[in-house]
Amino acid sequence: MELMILVFATVLVGACMQRVSGMGVGLIGGPVLSIAIGPVEGIMVINAIAAVNAAMSTVTVRRNVDWGKFALIGSVMVLGAVPGAWLVHLVSPAVLQVVVGVLLLTALGVTTFGRRVVPRASGRLPAVVSGVVGGFSNTVAGVAGPVITVYAQASRWDQRTFSATLQPLFIVSGLVSFSIKYLTSAGDISAQPWGIWSAAVVAMVIGIAAGMVISRRIEREKARRLAVAMAALGGVTVLVRGILSLL
């Protein structure tokens, strides 16, 4: 019962934040469930929940999705996920998380605070690179959104279409990450109580509905700042998780 309540509360807040800023379920749920369930199984559970939540969110924002960029970024995520899974078997996941966290926060800081001096990213190549790196970081550290946020900042991607396009991308990244871990027998979530899934679905519905109301009342610039803050939270979470694992 305690786990069901924890999942419900975590997914409720995450789903609401994700509907407003584009990110939330993975960034908030990942650290919580990795502690409550375990570092591998917890992330696998949140991968599955995040994919379902993103599918539900996609329905509500489908008119604002940039399907061209989705095709560019989403189609190459597996190219980053495969070497990410390979490296996890060779190098300590904690070390990889520290590296990903540092690089992510550095890139996010440069593109956010140095927007006036950083050249604008244009063309297909930066989008493709963000997809490959996003697939890699999602497999290694459970985060893809912050990586794509770096590209969004560099390319001056409109916040409304950016947050909408993240949703189908999260479906892809969640399914790819979950599938790779399942196929490589990295974790087993069959022992988890079935009640957590129903609690998660109910929380998604309520959270997305609340987020839809809030998103109509929040300015685009504030939504963009919230998205950047959520991305920074993801970078810090990955970094701290890696450092704690090394201690």
N, C-alpha and C positions, 0 to 999 in steps of 0.2 A: 504493500500500500504506500509506503514512504517513497519508493522509487517511482510509482505512478504519479504521485503528487509532484515530485521533483521534475519529472519529464513534462508534465502538464504545464507547470509554471515556467519552465525554461523555454519550451516551444512557444508558449503564449507570447512571452516578451519578444522572443526572437522573430516570430512570424509578423508581429506588429511592426517591429523595427525594419524588417526586410521589405515590407510593403511600402514603407515610407522612404527608406534610403537605398534599397536594393540589396542590402546584406543584413544578416542578423542571426538566422537559425544556426548556421555552422559556427560563426564566431562566438556566439554566446553558449550554444549547446555543446560544442566540442570540448572545451575545458571542463565544464560541469560533469558531463557524462563520462569523460575519460577518468575522472576521479571516482565517480560513483560506481561505474561498471568495470573500468579497466582501460588502459591506454589504447589497446588495439580494438577490443570489442566495443568500447564506448564510441570511438570514432566511426566504426562500422555502422553502429546504430544511428548515429547522427547523419552519416552519409545517406542512408536509406530515407530517414525522415526529411532531410534537406531536399532530396530529389522529389519526393511527393509534394512537399510544401512549394517548391519551385514550380511544379506542374500546375498546382492550384493557382499560384500567383500569376503564372503566364496567361491563364485564361482571362484574368481581370485586366491585364496590361497589354494584351496581344496587339492592339492597334498601334502602340508606341514602340514595338520591337523593331529593331533594325535587322531584318532577316539576312541581309547581305553580310553584315559584320558577324552575325551569329554563325553563318556558314563558314566564314573565314577562320574565326577563332575556335569554334567548337569542333571543326573537322580535324584539327591537328592536336587536340588535347591528349589523345592517346599516344602521340609521338613523344610527349614529355612524361606521360604516366609510366610507360614501359621502362625507360632507363631509371626513373625514380624508384620503381619497385626493385630493380636490379641493384641499385646502390644501397637500398635499405638492407639487403642481404649481405653487402660487403662492408659497409661503413656503419658505425653506430648511429641509430636514428637521432639520438640526442645531439651529436655533432652536426648532422645535417640540418636539424631544426635551428640550431644556433646560427649556422651559416645563412639559411633561408631568412630567418628573422632579421639579422643584421643587414643583409642585402635589400630586403623588402623595405625596412624603415629608412635606409639610406636613399633608395630610389624614390620612395614616396615623399621624403623630405625635400629632395632636390626638385622634383616636379611640382610640388606644392608651393614651396617658398621661393623657388627660383623660376617661376612660370615666365617671367619677363625675359629671362636670359637663356632659358632652355629652348632650343629650336623646336618648332612645332612638328610633331610626328605626323607624317602623311603617307598615303599609299598603303598597299596591302602588307608589305613586309613587317612593319611594327605590329599590326594586328595578329599576324601569324605567329610572330615571336611571343606575343603575350599569351596566345593560346598554348604554345608548347611549354612555356615556363609555368603557366597556370596549371597545366596537367601534371607537371613535375611537382610543384609545390603542394598541390592537393593530395598527391599520393604520399609524399614525404611527411607533410605537416598538417594535412587536412584543411588547407585554405587555398582557394583559387580567386575569390573575389578581390582581395587586396592587390594581387598581381595585375588584374585587369583594371583596377582603379588607377594604377600607375600609368598604364597606357591611356586611360580615359583623360587623366590630367594632362599628359603630354600632347594628346591629339585634340584637346579642347572639346571633347565629346559632350554634347548636350546632356544635362543631368537626367531629363525625363526619358530619353531614348536609351541612355546608358543603363539606368536602373531597371528599365523594362527588359532590355536585352540580356542583362545578367541572369534573369530567371530561367530561360531555356538553356543558358550556358551552365547553370547550376544543376539542371537535370542531367546533362551530359557528364559533367565532372563528378557528380555524386554516383552515377551508375558506373562510370569507368573505375573510380576509386574502389567502390564496393566490390565490383566484379573481379578486379585484379587480386584483392585481398582474399576473396572467397576462393578463386581458382588456385591460388598459391597456398591455400590452407593457412593463411596468416592469422585467422581468427574464426571463432564459431559463436554465433549469437542465438543459436537454436534453444539454448537454456534460459534465455531471458523471458520473463513473464509476458504473456500475450497482452495483458492489460496495458502495458506501456504504449502499444501501438494504437489502441482505441483512444487512450488519453492524449496521445500526440495529434491524432486526427481532429478531435474535438478542439484542442488548443489551436490548431492551425486555422480552423474555420473562424473561431472567435478572434484570433489575432489578426488575420487578414482583413476581416470585416472592420475591426477597429482601426487598422492601418489605412484602409481606404478612406475612412472619415477624416483621419488626421492629415493624410496626404493632400486632401482638397484645401486644407487650411494653412498649409505651410508653404513659404516662398521657395522658389527653385534654388536660390543661393543658399538658404538655410539647409535645404535637403542635400545640396552638394557638400556643404561643410560636414553634415552628419555622416554622409557616405565616406568622406575622407577620414573622419574620426573613427568610424567603424573599421576602416581598413588599417589604420594605425593600431587600433586595439588588437586586430588580428596579428599584426607583426609583433607586437609586444608579447602577446599570448604565446606565440610560437617560440620566441626567444627565451622567455622565462621558463617555458616547459622544457626546453632543451637544456638550459643551465641547471635547473633543478634535477634533471635526470643524470647530469654529469657529476653532481655533488654526492 
